Amino acid sequence: MEREQRRVSDLFSTVTIGILFVAILLLVVFSAVTYRQCTDAQKRSNDTRAVVSYVATAVKDSTGAKIKPEEFDGCPGLLIAEPGGEFERRIYAKDGSLLEEYGVKDEKINPEEARVIGEVSEFTAQYIDEDLLEIRTDRGTSYVRTGDR
């Protein structure tokens, strides 16, 4: 009888330890998945803010420049040209990327030579007021006062 009681006790202990082990393993797996999802969401958010902020900062830093929404070879973009200068800065979306390049005025764009700012599936820039520029990407919108067009 004592042996049988000991076997039942040993079996109960083994089952309890097994259940605790499985519970701890599941907790670790779920925690890792949740952590990965949170960090991925944070990275996407940071990337989105970085892209919109980069364009907004480029506009703000261009005091006195001619800032004009424009299409470059069918790609929506933004032209930033210094007055009286022979070069211009072009920011435009092409093939899922937001690109920036410097070039000679009125020259065709060259996406192979452009710098990649970030990934976007949508990019538009338009004036919604005399000096208020709306910069919109697929994940966010920013408004920048330009002072002049």
PyMOL commands that set and color helices and strands:
alter all, ss='L'
color gray80, all
select helices_A, chain A and resi 2-60+111-113
alter helices_A, ss='H'
color red, helices_A
select strands_A, chain A and resi 66-72+75-81+87-94+97-104+115-119+123-129+132-137+140-145
alter strands_A, ss='S'
color yellow, strands_A
deselect
rebuild
show_as cartoon
